[in-house]
Amino acid sequence: MIENKILNNYNKKEFKKIIFLVLAALTVLIVSIICTSLGVTDSSLGDVWRTIIKGIRGSVELSTAEKVILNLRLPRTILGLLAGVGLSISGVIMQGITRNPLVSPFTIGVSSAAGFGASLAIVFGFGFFGSSQLGIITNAFIASMMCTMIIFLIARKTSLTSESIILTGIALNYLFQASSTTIQFIADDNKLAKVINWTFGTINGAEWSHVKAVGIFVIPCFLILLLLNNKFTIMSTVEDDLAKTMGINPTFFRMIGSILAALSTAAVISFTGVIGFIGLAAPHITRAIIGNNYKYLLPGSALMGALLITIADTIGRLILSPIIVPVGIVISFLGVPIFLHQVVLNRRDF
């Protein structure tokens, strides 16, 4: 009798989590369509749907409004969704493998490394493609991955423990920030403005080529992490010694998780610039709602991050129109109150 009651309660909780994911997915879809319809000249939701269908069919007979939706607004919306997914799942994994609620990909230096790489390209034209947009993207990505490699090389000396990853990452974060600041100090006004603008984080000028490039990294990383969800659930809740008794190699999965998180983050911020906080806020907000089971936490955080960035970007486009406020700025103003509300409301340890 007691066992049946426990099982029924468990099934009810699992069902509620599934309902949450379904409702969250529908919300993201609806909000994305609404946000895509908004702009200097608003379009109806029906126009957006018809334009999407025409784009899928490869139709070339498009009106000016349809071209704006298909070539400007839609790539921007989808890039924002991918950015939210990529940064959120990276935050979830980094918090899990280090068992530290304050860790995100930005805490361990990935974003500051990307900023350093972008600064080198912008100010000195250093890199494979000089100071071009492709050069900035390439440099930012390479610098991010170099930061990850350095963390592994150093942390490997201590068997890739969570503490070694965090401490090494924090040290590198300060190093790359100091390096970027030095470059900014000696840059002329025009290049300095370009560097600072990149660090704000924005999805202005999004193109379908950007969407494809980010998707190539973010989607496979998300799927692999989702397949390994049970491993990361265990690693986030028990110590390494106990995890080993359950057949899990903490060092191996910590390495896999870190690499996938770094790849996902580097792919996003190379195209968008530094969009902070989302990798910290989205996982915590989702965890407060559906718990710490990564089977639900990973997709839930991905949806939450996508929703937050989509809304933040739309607010940034409209609030001071025609001036566009970078999404990196808006997401902090929008996300911090939501995050603090969840912390106070739940009064729980994350």
matplotlib code that plots the C-alpha trace (Angstrom):
import matplotlib.pyplot as plt

x = [0.0, 2.8, 4.8, 1.9, 1.4, 5.0, 4.9, 1.8, 3.4, 6.5, 4.5, 2.5, 5.7, 7.1, 3.9, 4.0, 7.6, 6.6, 3.6, 6.0, 8.3, 5.4, 4.0, 7.4, 8.0, 4.7, 5.4, 8.8, 7.1, 4.3, 6.6, 9.1, 6.3, 5.0, 8.5, 9.3, 6.1, 7.2, 9.5, 9.5, 6.6, 4.6, 3.4, 0.5, 1.1, -0.6, 2.0, 4.8, 3.4, 2.9, 6.4, 7.9, 6.0, 7.1, 10.7, 10.5, 9.1, 11.8, 9.5, 11.1, 8.0, 8.2, 7.0, 9.3, 7.6, 8.1, 11.8, 12.3, 10.7, 12.6, 16.0, 16.2, 13.8, 13.6, 17.4, 17.7, 15.0, 16.4, 20.0, 18.6, 16.9, 20.1, 22.1, 19.7, 19.9, 23.7, 24.4, 21.8, 22.8, 26.5, 25.6, 23.6, 26.5, 29.2, 27.2, 26.6, 30.1, 31.6, 28.6, 28.8, 25.7, 27.7, 29.7, 28.9, 31.0, 31.7, 33.0, 35.8, 37.1, 35.5, 33.8, 36.8, 39.0, 36.6, 36.7, 40.5, 40.5, 38.0, 40.1, 43.2, 41.4, 39.7, 42.6, 45.6, 44.1, 45.7, 44.4, 43.5, 41.2, 42.4, 39.9, 37.0, 33.8, 35.0, 38.3, 36.6, 34.4, 37.3, 39.6, 36.9, 36.2, 39.9, 40.7, 37.7, 38.8, 42.4, 41.2, 39.4, 42.5, 44.7, 42.1, 42.3, 46.1, 46.4, 43.5, 44.7, 47.5, 44.9, 42.8, 40.2, 38.6, 35.8, 37.9, 40.8, 38.5, 36.9, 40.1, 42.0, 39.1, 38.8, 42.6, 42.3, 39.3, 41.2, 44.2, 42.2, 40.2, 43.5, 44.8, 41.7, 41.8, 45.4, 44.5, 41.6, 43.9, 46.2, 43.5, 42.3, 38.8, 37.2, 38.6, 37.9, 34.3, 34.1, 35.6, 33.3, 30.3, 31.2, 31.5, 27.9, 26.5, 24.1, 22.4, 22.1, 22.9, 22.1, 22.2, 21.2, 24.9, 25.3, 22.3, 23.8, 27.2, 25.9, 23.4, 26.2, 27.7, 24.8, 22.4, 24.8, 26.2, 22.7, 21.7, 24.9, 24.4, 20.7, 21.8, 24.1, 21.6, 21.6, 25.4, 25.3, 22.4, 24.4, 27.6, 25.7, 24.3, 27.0, 30.7, 33.2, 34.0, 30.3, 29.8, 32.6, 30.8, 27.8, 30.0, 30.6, 34.1, 33.9, 37.1, 35.9, 32.4, 33.7, 36.0, 33.2, 30.8, 33.4, 34.3, 30.7, 29.9, 32.9, 32.1, 28.5, 29.4, 32.3, 30.1, 27.4, 29.6, 31.8, 28.8, 26.9, 29.6, 29.4, 25.9, 26.3, 24.1, 21.8, 24.0, 23.6, 20.0, 18.1, 19.4, 18.5, 15.0, 14.3, 15.8, 13.5, 10.5, 11.2, 14.1, 17.6, 16.9, 18.9, 16.4, 14.1, 16.5, 18.5, 15.6, 13.8, 16.9, 17.3, 13.7, 14.0, 17.2, 15.7, 12.6, 14.6, 16.9, 14.0, 12.0, 15.1, 16.1, 12.6, 12.5, 16.0, 14.7, 11.5, 12.0, 14.2, 13.5, 15.2, 18.1, 18.7, 19.8, 22.1, 20.5, 23.4, 22.4, 18.7, 19.0, 20.7, 17.9, 15.3, 16.9, 18.2, 14.7, 13.3, 16.3, 16.2, 12.4, 13.0, 15.7, 13.5, 10.3, 11.8, 14.2, 16.2, 19.8, 20.5]
y = [0.0, 2.4, 1.4, 2.1, 5.5, 6.4, 5.2, 7.2, 10.4, 9.8, 9.4, 12.5, 14.5, 13.1, 13.9, 17.5, 17.9, 16.6, 19.0, 21.9, 21.0, 20.8, 24.1, 25.7, 24.5, 25.9, 29.2, 29.5, 28.8, 31.3, 34.0, 33.5, 34.0, 37.1, 38.6, 37.9, 39.8, 42.9, 45.6, 49.1, 47.9, 45.2, 42.1, 39.9, 36.4, 35.0, 36.9, 35.3, 31.8, 32.2, 33.6, 30.7, 28.2, 30.0, 29.9, 26.2, 25.6, 27.8, 30.3, 33.2, 35.3, 37.3, 40.8, 43.3, 42.6, 38.9, 39.4, 41.4, 38.6, 35.8, 37.4, 39.7, 38.9, 35.1, 34.5, 36.9, 35.0, 31.6, 32.7, 34.0, 30.7, 28.8, 31.2, 30.7, 26.9, 26.8, 29.1, 27.5, 23.9, 24.9, 26.5, 23.4, 21.1, 23.3, 23.6, 19.9, 18.6, 21.0, 20.7, 24.5, 26.6, 29.8, 28.3, 29.1, 28.9, 32.6, 32.0, 29.7, 32.2, 31.1, 34.5, 36.6, 34.4, 35.0, 38.7, 38.6, 36.8, 39.3, 42.2, 40.9, 40.7, 44.1, 46.1, 44.4, 42.4, 39.3, 36.0, 34.0, 36.6, 39.8, 42.3, 41.1, 39.8, 36.2, 37.0, 38.2, 35.1, 32.8, 34.4, 34.4, 30.7, 29.7, 31.7, 30.2, 26.7, 27.5, 28.6, 25.2, 23.3, 25.2, 24.4, 20.7, 20.7, 22.3, 20.5, 17.2, 17.4, 17.1, 14.5, 17.0, 17.6, 20.2, 22.5, 22.5, 23.3, 26.2, 27.7, 27.4, 28.9, 31.8, 32.5, 32.4, 34.6, 37.4, 36.8, 37.2, 40.2, 41.9, 41.1, 42.5, 45.6, 46.2, 46.0, 48.4, 50.8, 51.2, 51.0, 54.1, 55.4, 53.7, 50.3, 50.7, 51.4, 48.3, 46.1, 47.5, 47.1, 43.4, 42.8, 44.1, 41.0, 41.4, 39.4, 42.4, 41.5, 37.8, 35.8, 32.3, 31.4, 32.4, 30.3, 27.2, 27.7, 28.0, 25.1, 22.8, 23.0, 23.7, 21.0, 18.0, 19.2, 19.4, 15.9, 14.3, 15.8, 14.7, 11.1, 11.3, 13.0, 10.2, 10.4, 14.1, 13.8, 11.5, 13.6, 16.7, 15.1, 12.8, 12.9, 11.4, 8.4, 7.4, 8.0, 5.5, 2.8, 3.4, 2.7, 6.3, 7.7, 11.3, 12.4, 11.1, 12.6, 15.9, 16.1, 15.3, 17.8, 20.6, 20.1, 20.1, 23.1, 25.0, 24.1, 25.2, 28.5, 29.3, 28.8, 31.1, 34.0, 34.0, 35.2, 37.2, 38.6, 38.2, 37.5, 36.9, 35.8, 33.5, 30.5, 31.1, 32.3, 29.9, 26.7, 28.1, 29.2, 25.9, 23.9, 25.7, 24.7, 21.0, 19.9, 18.6, 15.6, 16.3, 14.4, 17.3, 20.0, 20.1, 20.6, 22.8, 25.1, 25.2, 26.3, 28.9, 30.3, 30.5, 32.3, 34.8, 35.8, 36.0, 38.3, 40.4, 40.9, 42.0, 44.5, 45.8, 46.3, 48.1, 50.0, 52.8, 52.3, 53.1, 52.6, 48.9, 48.1, 45.0, 41.8, 41.3, 44.5, 43.8, 40.1, 41.3, 43.8, 41.2, 38.1, 39.4, 40.2, 36.9, 35.0, 36.8, 36.2, 32.5, 32.5, 34.4, 32.5, 29.0, 29.8, 26.7, 25.7, 25.2]
z = [0.0, 1.0, -2.1, -4.4, -2.8, -3.2, -6.8, -7.6, -6.1, -8.2, -11.4, -10.6, -10.2, -13.4, -15.3, -14.0, -15.3, -18.7, -18.7, -17.8, -20.7, -23.2, -22.0, -22.1, -25.7, -26.8, -25.0, -26.8, -30.2, -29.7, -28.2, -31.1, -33.7, -31.9, -31.5, -35.2, -36.2, -34.2, -35.6, -37.2, -39.2, -37.5, -39.4, -38.4, -37.1, -40.2, -42.4, -40.4, -40.7, -44.5, -44.9, -43.0, -45.2, -48.3, -47.1, -46.5, -49.9, -51.5, -53.0, -54.8, -55.1, -51.9, -51.1, -49.4, -46.0, -46.5, -47.4, -44.2, -42.1, -43.9, -44.2, -41.3, -38.4, -38.6, -38.6, -35.7, -33.8, -34.4, -33.6, -30.3, -29.6, -30.3, -28.2, -25.3, -25.7, -26.0, -23.0, -20.8, -21.2, -20.7, -17.4, -16.3, -17.1, -15.5, -12.3, -12.3, -12.9, -10.4, -7.9, -7.6, -8.2, -8.9, -11.9, -15.5, -18.7, -18.1, -14.6, -16.0, -18.5, -21.8, -22.4, -21.4, -23.7, -26.6, -25.8, -25.9, -29.3, -30.7, -29.4, -31.1, -34.5, -34.2, -32.9, -34.6, -37.4, -35.8, -37.0, -40.1, -41.6, -40.2, -38.7, -40.9, -39.3, -40.1, -38.5, -35.3, -35.1, -35.8, -33.3, -30.6, -31.1, -31.1, -28.0, -26.2, -27.0, -26.1, -22.7, -22.3, -23.3, -20.8, -18.0, -18.9, -19.0, -15.6, -14.0, -15.2, -12.7, -10.0, -11.7, -13.1, -9.8, -9.6, -7.4, -9.9, -12.8, -10.9, -9.6, -12.9, -14.7, -12.4, -12.7, -16.5, -16.5, -14.7, -17.1, -20.3, -18.9, -18.0, -21.5, -23.2, -21.0, -22.0, -25.7, -25.2, -23.4, -26.4, -29.1, -31.0, -30.5, -33.5, -32.7, -29.0, -29.7, -31.9, -29.2, -26.5, -28.8, -29.3, -25.6, -25.1, -26.7, -29.6, -32.4, -34.7, -38.3, -37.8, -41.1, -42.0, -42.3, -38.7, -37.7, -39.5, -38.0, -34.4, -34.9, -36.1, -32.6, -30.2, -31.4, -31.3, -28.0, -26.6, -27.9, -26.5, -23.1, -23.1, -23.8, -20.8, -18.6, -15.9, -15.5, -14.9, -12.5, -10.4, -10.6, -9.6, -6.4, -5.0, -4.3, -6.8, -4.6, -4.4, -8.1, -8.8, -6.9, -9.2, -12.3, -13.3, -14.1, -12.7, -14.5, -17.9, -17.7, -16.2, -19.2, -21.7, -20.0, -20.0, -23.6, -24.8, -22.6, -23.9, -27.6, -27.2, -25.5, -27.8, -30.9, -29.5, -28.2, -31.3, -33.3, -30.6, -28.4, -24.6, -23.4, -19.7, -16.9, -19.0, -18.3, -14.6, -14.4, -16.7, -15.0, -11.5, -12.5, -14.2, -11.3, -8.8, -10.9, -11.8, -9.7, -10.4, -12.6, -15.8, -17.9, -17.4, -16.3, -19.5, -21.9, -19.4, -19.0, -22.8, -23.3, -20.5, -21.9, -25.4, -24.0, -22.0, -24.9, -27.4, -25.1, -24.1, -27.7, -28.7, -25.8, -26.9, -30.4, -29.5, -26.2, -27.6, -31.3, -33.6, -31.2, -30.6, -27.1, -27.1, -25.8, -23.4, -21.5, -21.6, -20.4, -17.2, -16.4, -17.3, -15.8, -12.5, -11.0, -12.2, -10.7, -7.4, -7.2, -7.6, -4.9, -2.4, -3.3, -2.9, -0.1, -1.0, -1.6, -5.3]

ax = plt.figure().add_subplot(projection="3d")
ax.plot(x, y, z, "-o")
ax.set_aspect("equal")
plt.show()
